[in-house]
Amino acid sequence: MVKISQVRVRPLVLPLKQPYHWSYGIRENFSVNLIEIEADNGMVGIGECTVAPDQAGTAAILRRLTGHLVGQSPYDVAPLIARIFHQEYLGHGANIMRAANQMFSGVDMAMWDLQGKLAGLPVHRLLGGAHRSAVGYFYFLQGETAEELARDAAAGRARGERVFYLKVGRGEKLDLEITAAVRREIGDARLRLDANEGWGVHEAINMCRKLEKFEIEFIEQPTVSWSIPAMAQVRESVGIPIVADQAAFTLYDVHEICRQRAADMICIGPREIGGIQPMLKAAAVAEAAGLKICIHSSFTTGITTCAEHHIALAIPNLDDGNQIMWQLVQKDIVASPDLDPKQGRIEALQGPGLGFELDADLIGDGERRFAQAA
């Protein structure tokens, strides 16, 4: 029986094509911790984690956590992660599941990649098979000003994009200006907004009413993530559908959002919930409540995109406009396959594991940027 022989954690810093503007401020790069889990037959499974609040600190935590994997079977991913969580978090009084999930997401991803490579099968086949032949993704608008965003919207419209996604929560005047500018460019295409916790309840209700004239498909996470009842109050008060994002980081969050009828859909990804298998659990809870899942991505490369894509193929209650973010970096470390959606869709990946090949030179560049910043 194959066993895990070693685990490597490689911090990378990847510059963006242009500054990323949202309600939390501005980002210039994405930082990820690459995780390589090697079996004793030489086969390697690969995943990645986001790094908040400190990349070197999270890399050190990952090295401690993944030390427990050496000598274990890569097929025991769920019980191994559960045991590590109880021993290294709960056993020390650190009941911080949201933070732990962000560590374990990359571990879970790498373990499933390794399992797929060992079996010679794509991960979605290991998860029970694909419910669809392709997955739909939205067009993620980028820019600071209304003029910049309008130009990007026009470019997306020319590409035949179906669904557009715009960051708001940057101030009432600017939010209304950029929404109007984008709507003028995209015609009758679908438009979604994301406030990223940028509003209080009263402000969210007022903003939703002012934005209704732009035919908004939904507004994502209008209020602070800590209060599910606040989001529920907004949903009950406005005509625009409300989607939960930052409020949904654990399986228990997903259950409470459904129980309180606080959202019309749940936007969540492996980075929040803790990996691929936990995403199947979250989707099942939402499905029981009659809600769809919109796959969420966050400051990651094409590695996470591939993992999210396999999840999207495997769950029945999937939205048709999901999120990817690898395209925001100057050069993605995934060399193949082509992850650029065609008219908003990517066909099912069929390679073994998560189905990607990496660019070693770009990984080396990312490691050097991390070392220079340290």
VOPAGU-2260 file (C-alpha; in pm, 1 decimal, decimal comma):
REM VOPAGU-2260
SITE   aa  ch    i         X         Y         Z
SITE  MET   A    0       0,0       0,0       0,0
SITE  VAL   A    1     139,2     338,8    -103,0
SITE  LYS   A    2     232,6     577,5     180,2
SITE  ILE   A    3     314,8     948,5     202,7
SITE  SER   A    4     693,0     990,9     219,4
SITE  GLN   A    5     730,0    1369,0     248,0
SITE  VAL   A    6     546,6    1702,6     223,0
SITE  ARG   A    7     689,0    2028,3      87,4
SITE  VAL   A    8     547,0    2376,3     150,2
SITE  ARG   A    9     664,3    2642,6     -97,4
SITE  PRO   A   10     551,8    3005,6     -42,5
SITE  LEU   A   11     493,7    3201,2    -366,1
SITE  VAL   A   12     422,7    3569,5    -437,8
SITE  LEU   A   13     257,1    3633,9    -775,9
SITE  PRO   A   14     209,2    3989,5    -911,4
SITE  LEU   A   15    -125,1    4089,9   -1061,7
SITE  LYS   A   16    -186,3    4231,6   -1408,3
SITE  GLN   A   17    -337,8    4543,4   -1250,3
SITE  PRO   A   18    -435,7    4657,6    -899,2
SITE  TYR   A   19    -739,6    4478,8    -756,7
SITE  HIS   A   20   -1002,7    4720,8    -617,8
SITE  TRP   A   21   -1274,0    4615,2    -372,2
SITE  SER   A   22   -1439,7    4724,5     -46,4
SITE  TYR   A   23   -1141,9    4605,4     162,2
SITE  GLY   A   24    -886,8    4816,9     -27,1
SITE  ILE   A   25    -636,4    4743,2    -305,4
SITE  ARG   A   26    -419,5    4436,9    -371,6
SITE  GLU   A   27    -107,1    4427,4    -590,6
SITE  ASN   A   28     -36,3    4051,7    -581,7
SITE  PHE   A   29    -167,8    3710,1    -483,1
SITE  SER   A   30      29,9    3507,3    -230,5
SITE  VAL   A   31     -15,4    3131,6    -196,9
SITE  ASN   A   32     155,6    2845,7     -15,9
SITE  LEU   A   33     210,7    2560,7    -261,5
SITE  ILE   A   34     177,1    2214,1    -104,1
SITE  GLU   A   35     342,3    1907,6    -258,8
SITE  ILE   A   36     255,4    1569,5    -103,6
SITE  GLU   A   37     487,5    1297,0    -229,6
SITE  ALA   A   38     413,5     924,4    -210,7
SITE  ASP   A   39     681,4     659,6    -162,5
SITE  ASN   A   40     644,8     562,2    -529,9
SITE  GLY   A   41     751,7     914,5    -633,8
SITE  MET   A   42     407,9    1039,4    -738,5
SITE  VAL   A   43     320,9    1392,2    -617,4
SITE  GLY   A   44     -14,2    1551,7    -535,7
SITE  ILE   A   45     -31,0    1930,7    -544,1
SITE  GLY   A   46    -255,9    2186,7    -374,2
SITE  GLU   A   47    -235,7    2544,1    -251,7
SITE  CYS   A   48    -356,7    2763,8      35,2
SITE  THR   A   49    -417,7    3133,5      79,6
SITE  VAL   A   50    -195,3    3293,8     343,2
SITE  ALA   A   51    -380,2    3540,8     567,9
SITE  PRO   A   52    -268,0    3703,2     787,6
SITE  ASP   A   53     101,6    3626,1     731,0
SITE  GLN   A   54     256,4    3407,3     462,9
SITE  ALA   A   55     563,8    3292,9     654,1
SITE  GLY   A   56     349,7    3221,3     959,8
SITE  THR   A   57      96,4    3015,2     767,6
SITE  ALA   A   58     376,8    2824,5     592,6
SITE  ALA   A   59     518,3    2731,8     934,5
SITE  ILE   A   60     172,6    2616,8    1050,1
SITE  LEU   A   61     132,7    2406,4     736,9
SITE  ARG   A   62     468,7    2237,1     793,5
SITE  ARG   A   63     362,1    2145,4    1146,5
SITE  LEU   A   64      22,0    2016,0    1035,8
SITE  THR   A   65     145,4    1818,8     736,1
SITE  GLY   A   66     416,0    1648,1     942,7
SITE  HIS   A   67     136,2    1422,7    1065,3
SITE  LEU   A   68      80,0    1292,8     710,7
SITE  VAL   A   69     419,0    1125,3     663,8
SITE  GLY   A   70     384,4     747,2     671,5
SITE  GLN   A   71       6,4     763,7     626,3
SITE  SER   A   72    -211,8     655,4     335,4
SITE  PRO   A   73    -316,2     930,1      90,3
SITE  TYR   A   74    -656,0     758,2      74,5
SITE  ASP   A   75    -729,0     848,5     438,1
SITE  VAL   A   76    -763,4    1222,4     375,4
SITE  ALA   A   77   -1085,7    1280,3     573,3
SITE  PRO   A   78    -992,4    1098,2     897,0
SITE  LEU   A   79    -636,5    1234,4     884,0
SITE  ILE   A   80    -750,5    1595,2     860,1
SITE  ALA   A   81   -1013,3    1541,9    1131,5
SITE  ARG   A   82    -749,0    1395,7    1362,6
SITE  ILE   A   83    -500,4    1675,7    1295,2
SITE  PHE   A   84    -769,2    1937,7    1361,1
SITE  HIS   A   85    -861,3    1782,1    1694,0
SITE  GLN   A   86    -499,9    1738,0    1799,0
SITE  GLU   A   87    -344,9    2063,3    1680,1
SITE  TYR   A   88    -640,1    2303,6    1713,0
SITE  LEU   A   89    -910,1    2180,9    1951,0
SITE  GLY   A   90    -655,4    2008,8    2175,1
SITE  HIS   A   91    -495,5    2347,2    2240,2
SITE  GLY   A   92    -822,8    2534,8    2286,3
SITE  ALA   A   93    -798,2    2689,4    1937,4
SITE  ASN   A   94   -1157,0    2651,2    1818,7
SITE  ILE   A   95   -1089,7    2852,9    1504,9
SITE  MET   A   96   -1239,9    2643,1    1229,8
SITE  ARG   A   97   -1241,3    2923,7     972,6
SITE  ALA   A   98    -864,3    2965,9    1001,9
SITE  ALA   A   99    -804,5    2591,0    1008,9
SITE  ASN   A  100   -1014,9    2538,1     697,9
SITE  GLN   A  101    -787,9    2769,3     501,0
SITE  MET   A  102    -488,8    2556,4     599,4
SITE  PHE   A  103    -655,7    2221,6     535,6
SITE  SER   A  104    -802,1    2324,0     199,0
SITE  GLY   A  105    -464,1    2295,0      27,5
SITE  VAL   A  106    -384,1    1969,5     206,9
SITE  ASP   A  107    -717,0    1816,5     103,3
SITE  MET   A  108    -665,1    1940,7    -254,0
SITE  ALA   A  109    -318,8    1783,9    -278,5
SITE  MET   A  110    -440,3    1453,5    -131,3
SITE  TRP   A  111    -721,4    1426,5    -388,5
SITE  ASP   A  112    -479,9    1518,7    -667,2
SITE  LEU   A  113    -250,6    1238,2    -551,4
SITE  GLN   A  114    -537,7     989,8    -526,2
SITE  GLY   A  115    -647,3    1071,2    -881,1
SITE  LYS   A  116    -296,1    1032,8   -1016,7
SITE  LEU   A  117    -253,5     699,1    -839,3
SITE  ALA   A  118    -583,1     578,1    -986,3
SITE  GLY   A  119    -523,6     732,6   -1329,1
SITE  LEU   A  120    -861,7     908,7   -1305,2
SITE  PRO   A  121    -983,3    1270,7   -1288,4
SITE  VAL   A  122   -1094,3    1372,1    -939,1
SITE  HIS   A  123   -1457,1    1424,0   -1039,5
SITE  ARG   A  124   -1474,0    1053,9   -1127,6
SITE  LEU   A  125   -1356,4     968,4    -775,6
SITE  LEU   A  126   -1629,6    1194,3    -635,4
SITE  GLY   A  127   -1906,9    1002,5    -809,3
SITE  GLY   A  128   -1896,1    1138,7   -1163,7
SITE  ALA   A  129   -1987,0    1455,7   -1351,4
SITE  HIS   A  130   -2338,6    1601,4   -1357,2
SITE  ARG   A  131   -2248,1    1819,1   -1655,8
SITE  SER   A  132   -2004,4    1831,6   -1946,4
SITE  ALA   A  133   -1898,6    2192,9   -1886,0
SITE  VAL   A  134   -1907,0    2450,3   -1605,6
SITE  GLY   A  135   -2021,1    2811,4   -1641,2
SITE  TYR   A  136   -1814,4    3105,1   -1511,5
SITE  PHE   A  137   -1878,0    3478,4   -1486,5
SITE  TYR   A  138   -1667,8    3763,1   -1626,4
SITE  PHE   A  139   -1483,0    3931,0   -1339,4
SITE  LEU   A  140   -1470,9    4304,7   -1415,5
SITE  GLN   A  141   -1149,5    4487,3   -1323,4
SITE  GLY   A  142   -1066,5    4856,9   -1291,1
SITE  GLU   A  143   -1073,5    5150,2   -1051,6
SITE  THR   A  144   -1283,9    5411,5   -1229,4
SITE  ALA   A  145   -1615,5    5395,6   -1413,1
SITE  GLU   A  146   -1430,2    5450,8   -1739,4
SITE  GLU   A  147   -1189,5    5162,8   -1678,1
SITE  LEU   A  148   -1467,3    4927,4   -1573,5
SITE  ALA   A  149   -1680,2    5027,9   -1873,1
SITE  ARG   A  150   -1391,6    4946,0   -2109,0
SITE  ASP   A  151   -1349,1    4606,1   -1947,4
SITE  ALA   A  152   -1724,4    4545,0   -1967,8
SITE  ALA   A  153   -1721,5    4628,7   -2338,9
SITE  ALA   A  154   -1433,7    4384,7   -2391,9
SITE  GLY   A  155   -1624,9    4112,7   -2209,7
SITE  ARG   A  156   -1938,3    4179,2   -2411,8
SITE  ALA   A  157   -1733,8    4151,5   -2733,1
SITE  ARG   A  158   -1608,6    3810,3   -2612,2
SITE  GLY   A  159   -1964,1    3686,8   -2579,0
SITE  GLU   A  160   -1965,0    3672,5   -2197,0
SITE  ARG   A  161   -2301,3    3585,3   -2041,6
SITE  VAL   A  162   -2261,7    3696,1   -1677,7
SITE  PHE   A  163   -2072,5    3998,8   -1543,0
SITE  TYR   A  164   -1952,4    4047,8   -1185,3
SITE  LEU   A  165   -1874,1    4389,4   -1034,7
SITE  LYS   A  166   -1726,7    4486,6    -698,3
SITE  VAL   A  167   -1921,4    4755,2    -509,5
SITE  GLY   A  168   -1918,1    4873,9    -148,4
SITE  ARG   A  169   -1671,5    5152,4    -240,4
SITE  GLY   A  170   -1904,2    5444,1    -157,5
SITE  GLU   A  171   -2259,1    5523,2    -272,5
SITE  LYS   A  172   -2170,7    5775,1    -545,6
SITE  LEU   A  173   -1901,6    5555,9    -700,5
SITE  ASP   A  174   -2109,6    5237,1    -667,1
SITE  LEU   A  175   -2399,4    5390,3    -859,7
SITE  GLU   A  176   -2166,5    5542,7   -1118,0
SITE  ILE   A  177   -1976,2    5222,5   -1195,2
SITE  THR   A  178   -2291,1    5009,4   -1200,4
SITE  ALA   A  179   -2456,3    5244,5   -1449,5
SITE  ALA   A  180   -2143,3    5252,5   -1666,7
SITE  VAL   A  181   -2118,6    4874,2   -1678,9
SITE  ARG   A  182   -2489,8    4826,4   -1748,8
SITE  ARG   A  183   -2466,0    5065,2   -2047,0
SITE  GLU   A  184   -2188,5    4854,4   -2196,9
SITE  ILE   A  185   -2328,1    4504,9   -2141,5
SITE  GLY   A  186   -2684,9    4567,2   -2257,8
SITE  ASP   A  187   -2919,3    4295,4   -2137,0
SITE  ALA   A  188   -2645,2    4059,4   -2014,5
SITE  ARG   A  189   -2668,5    3942,6   -1653,8
SITE  LEU   A  190   -2503,9    4166,5   -1391,7
SITE  ARG   A  191   -2406,2    4062,4   -1039,4
SITE  LEU   A  192   -2268,4    4285,0    -762,8
SITE  ASP   A  193   -2050,5    4201,0    -463,4
SITE  ALA   A  194   -2036,9    4442,8    -168,5
SITE  ASN   A  195   -1795,2    4229,6      39,0
SITE  GLU   A  196   -1953,1    4323,0     376,0
SITE  GLY   A  197   -1933,7    4690,7     279,5
SITE  TRP   A  198   -2271,5    4804,0     415,0
SITE  GLY   A  199   -2470,4    4810,5     735,3
SITE  VAL   A  200   -2830,3    4686,0     727,6
SITE  HIS   A  201   -2988,0    5029,0     673,6
SITE  GLU   A  202   -2732,0    5123,9     409,3
SITE  ALA   A  203   -2767,3    4788,1     234,6
SITE  ILE   A  204   -3145,3    4823,4     210,0
SITE  ASN   A  205   -3116,0    5176,2      70,8
SITE  MET   A  206   -2842,5    5076,6    -176,1
SITE  CYS   A  207   -3036,4    4774,6    -300,0
SITE  ARG   A  208   -3338,9    4992,5    -369,7
SITE  LYS   A  209   -3126,0    5242,9    -561,7
SITE  LEU   A  210   -2958,2    4965,3    -760,1
SITE  GLU   A  211   -3277,0    4780,3    -857,6
SITE  LYS   A  212   -3320,4    4994,4   -1172,7
SITE  PHE   A  213   -3001,2    4839,3   -1314,7
SITE  GLU   A  214   -3161,7    4490,4   -1321,8
SITE  ILE   A  215   -2917,6    4331,1   -1080,4
SITE  GLU   A  216   -2925,8    3950,9   -1074,2
SITE  PHE   A  217   -2802,0    3939,3    -715,7
SITE  ILE   A  218   -2593,9    4122,1    -455,8
SITE  GLU   A  219   -2333,3    3916,4    -276,0
SITE  GLN   A  220   -2262,3    3958,3      97,4
SITE  PRO   A  221   -2403,3    4309,6     148,7
SITE  THR   A  222   -2358,3    4307,8     527,7
SITE  VAL   A  223   -2099,2    4199,9     782,3
SITE  SER   A  224   -2028,0    3826,2     778,8
SITE  TRP   A  225   -2056,2    3785,6    1157,8
SITE  SER   A  226   -2432,4    3844,1    1156,0
SITE  ILE   A  227   -2644,1    3605,4     954,5
SITE  PRO   A  228   -2962,4    3771,7    1089,6
SITE  ALA   A  229   -2844,5    4105,2     945,1
SITE  MET   A  230   -2823,2    3949,1     599,5
SITE  ALA   A  231   -3163,0    3788,2     651,0
SITE  GLN   A  232   -3312,6    4128,1     736,7
SITE  VAL   A  233   -3179,0    4276,5     413,9
SITE  ARG   A  234   -3309,8    3982,4     210,9
SITE  GLU   A  235   -3657,3    4026,0     359,9
SITE  SER   A  236   -3657,2    4397,7     281,0
SITE  VAL   A  237   -3538,5    4424,6     -80,2
SITE  GLY   A  238   -3628,3    4298,3    -427,1
SITE  ILE   A  239   -3277,3    4199,6    -536,2
SITE  PRO   A  240   -3177,3    3840,5    -446,2
SITE  ILE   A  241   -2908,9    3814,1    -179,0
SITE  VAL   A  242   -2616,5    3570,1    -188,4
SITE  ALA   A  243   -2405,5    3468,1     111,3
SITE  ASP   A  244   -2027,8    3464,3      71,4
SITE  GLN   A  245   -1807,4    3567,8     366,0
SITE  ALA   A  246   -2083,7    3450,8     599,5
SITE  ALA   A  247   -2027,5    3092,5     476,5
SITE  PHE   A  248   -1690,0    2952,0     584,9
SITE  THR   A  249   -1793,0    2633,5     764,7
SITE  LEU   A  250   -2052,2    2361,4     728,2
SITE  TYR   A  251   -2225,8    2507,6    1032,4
SITE  ASP   A  252   -2243,8    2850,2     865,9
SITE  VAL   A  253   -2406,7    2692,7     561,0
SITE  HIS   A  254   -2664,4    2520,3     782,2
SITE  GLU   A  255   -2747,8    2842,2     967,9
SITE  ILE   A  256   -2784,1    3043,9     646,9
SITE  CYS   A  257   -3027,2    2783,7     517,9
SITE  ARG   A  258   -3212,2    2755,2     849,3
SITE  GLN   A  259   -3254,2    3131,5     884,8
SITE  ARG   A  260   -3343,7    3174,6     515,6
SITE  ALA   A  261   -3079,7    3444,7     503,5
SITE  ALA   A  262   -2978,1    3407,7     137,9
SITE  ASP   A  263   -3108,1    3299,3    -201,5
SITE  MET   A  264   -2785,8    3121,3    -291,1
SITE  ILE   A  265   -2457,7    3034,4    -119,6
SITE  CYS   A  266   -2123,1    3132,1    -268,6
SITE  ILE   A  267   -1851,1    2917,5    -114,7
SITE  GLY   A  268   -1529,0    2750,7    -224,6
SITE  PRO   A  269   -1274,2    2496,5    -100,8
SITE  ARG   A  270   -1061,3    2775,5      49,6
SITE  GLU   A  271   -1339,0    2856,5     298,1
SITE  ILE   A  272   -1489,4    2517,8     375,1
SITE  GLY   A  273   -1163,6    2323,1     399,7
SITE  GLY   A  274   -1121,6    2146,1      66,3
SITE  ILE   A  275   -1290,1    1930,7    -194,0
SITE  GLN   A  276   -1471,1    1675,2      20,6
SITE  PRO   A  277   -1610,9    1940,6     261,4
SITE  MET   A  278   -1750,8    2123,4     -42,9
SITE  LEU   A  279   -1961,8    1817,5    -122,3
SITE  LYS   A  280   -2104,5    1832,5     230,6
SITE  ALA   A  281   -2183,2    2204,7     199,1
SITE  ALA   A  282   -2352,4    2147,6    -135,4
SITE  ALA   A  283   -2564,9    1868,6      14,8
SITE  VAL   A  284   -2685,0    2091,7     299,5
SITE  ALA   A  285   -2773,7    2368,7      53,1
SITE  GLU   A  286   -2945,2    2121,9    -179,0
SITE  ALA   A  287   -3166,7    2003,0     106,1
SITE  ALA   A  288   -3274,3    2364,4     158,7
SITE  GLY   A  289   -3345,1    2417,0    -211,8
SITE  LEU   A  290   -3044,4    2644,0    -268,6
SITE  LYS   A  291   -2776,1    2637,6    -535,0
SITE  ILE   A  292   -2402,9    2670,1    -480,1
SITE  CYS   A  293   -2196,3    2931,6    -661,7
SITE  ILE   A  294   -1829,9    2825,0    -649,6
SITE  HIS   A  295   -1620,1    3096,6    -486,3
SITE  SER   A  296   -1251,8    3157,5    -558,1
SITE  SER   A  297   -1010,0    3379,5    -369,7
SITE  PHE   A  298    -657,6    3507,7    -450,6
SITE  THR   A  299    -544,0    3178,0    -596,8
SITE  THR   A  300    -388,6    3027,8    -909,8
SITE  GLY   A  301    -514,5    2782,7   -1167,5
SITE  ILE   A  302    -442,9    2501,5    -919,4
SITE  THR   A  303    -743,7    2603,3    -712,3
SITE  THR   A  304    -941,1    2669,7   -1032,1
SITE  CYS   A  305    -889,6    2305,2   -1131,7
SITE  ALA   A  306    -998,8    2185,1    -787,1
SITE  GLU   A  307   -1305,9    2409,4    -798,8
SITE  HIS   A  308   -1384,5    2283,2   -1148,3
SITE  HIS   A  309   -1391,6    1920,1   -1036,5
SITE  ILE   A  310   -1618,5    2016,7    -745,7
SITE  ALA   A  311   -1845,2    2203,9    -987,5
SITE  LEU   A  312   -1869,2    1898,4   -1211,8
SITE  ALA   A  313   -1955,4    1671,3    -918,5
SITE  ILE   A  314   -2229,0    1862,4    -732,8
SITE  PRO   A  315   -2588,0    1861,4    -865,3
SITE  ASN   A  316   -2703,8    2201,6    -733,7
SITE  LEU   A  317   -2454,0    2425,6    -915,3
SITE  ASP   A  318   -2507,4    2781,9   -1036,5
SITE  ASP   A  319   -2416,9    2858,5   -1398,9
SITE  GLY   A  320   -2194,7    3160,1   -1324,7
SITE  ASN   A  321   -1908,6    3058,7   -1096,1
SITE  GLN   A  322   -1589,6    3242,7    -999,3
SITE  ILE   A  323   -1227,7    3203,2   -1103,3
SITE  MET   A  324    -936,3    3434,7   -1021,8
SITE  TRP   A  325    -620,6    3289,0   -1179,0
SITE  GLN   A  326    -666,9    3523,5   -1476,9
SITE  LEU   A  327    -586,2    3824,6   -1257,6
SITE  VAL   A  328    -219,6    3727,5   -1210,3
SITE  GLN   A  329      40,0    3838,5   -1465,8
SITE  LYS   A  330     141,3    3479,4   -1539,6
SITE  ASP   A  331     -37,3    3178,0   -1397,0
SITE  ILE   A  332     180,1    2892,1   -1271,5
SITE  VAL   A  333     -53,6    2639,7   -1439,0
SITE  ALA   A  334      93,5    2572,7   -1783,9
SITE  SER   A  335    -188,8    2342,8   -1895,7
SITE  PRO   A  336    -476,5    2286,9   -1948,9
SITE  ASP   A  337    -626,1    2604,4   -2093,7
SITE  LEU   A  338    -843,8    2746,1   -1814,8
SITE  ASP   A  339    -970,7    3047,6   -2008,1
SITE  PRO   A  340   -1351,0    3012,8   -2036,6
SITE  LYS   A  341   -1492,8    3010,6   -2388,8
SITE  GLN   A  342   -1815,8    3211,9   -2395,4
SITE  GLY   A  343   -1826,7    3170,7   -2017,6
SITE  ARG   A  344   -1770,2    2793,9   -2002,3
SITE  ILE   A  345   -1489,7    2544,0   -1943,8
SITE  GLU   A  346   -1523,4    2183,6   -2056,9
SITE  ALA   A  347   -1476,0    1899,7   -1807,2
SITE  LEU   A  348   -1110,1    1828,6   -1728,1
SITE  GLN   A  349   -1013,2    1469,5   -1805,6
SITE  GLY   A  350    -648,8    1439,9   -1692,7
SITE  PRO   A  351    -559,4    1227,5   -1389,1
SITE  GLY   A  352    -594,5    1393,6   -1049,3
SITE  LEU   A  353    -679,7    1761,7   -1071,8
SITE  GLY   A  354    -547,7    1750,3   -1427,8
SITE  PHE   A  355    -288,8    2029,8   -1447,6
SITE  GLU   A  356      79,3    2074,9   -1528,9
SITE  LEU   A  357     283,3    2352,7   -1365,9
SITE  ASP   A  358     544,6    2594,4   -1500,8
SITE  ALA   A  359     856,5    2532,0   -1289,1
SITE  ASP   A  360    1018,5    2861,5   -1391,7
SITE  LEU   A  361     718,2    3065,8   -1274,5
SITE  ILE   A  362     713,5    2876,5    -945,3
SITE  GLY   A  363    1081,0    2964,8    -899,6
SITE  ASP   A  364    1002,1    3330,4    -972,0
SITE  GLY   A  365     726,2    3322,8    -709,8
SITE  GLU   A  366     960,7    3173,1    -450,4
SITE  ARG   A  367    1221,8    3443,8    -518,1
SITE  ARG   A  368     962,3    3719,2    -474,6
SITE  PHE   A  369     862,1    3571,1    -141,4
SITE  ALA   A  370    1227,6    3553,0     -28,2
SITE  GLN   A  371    1286,5    3914,6    -132,4
SITE  ALA   A  372     978,0    4032,5      60,0
SITE  ALA   A  373    1060,4    3835,2     374,1
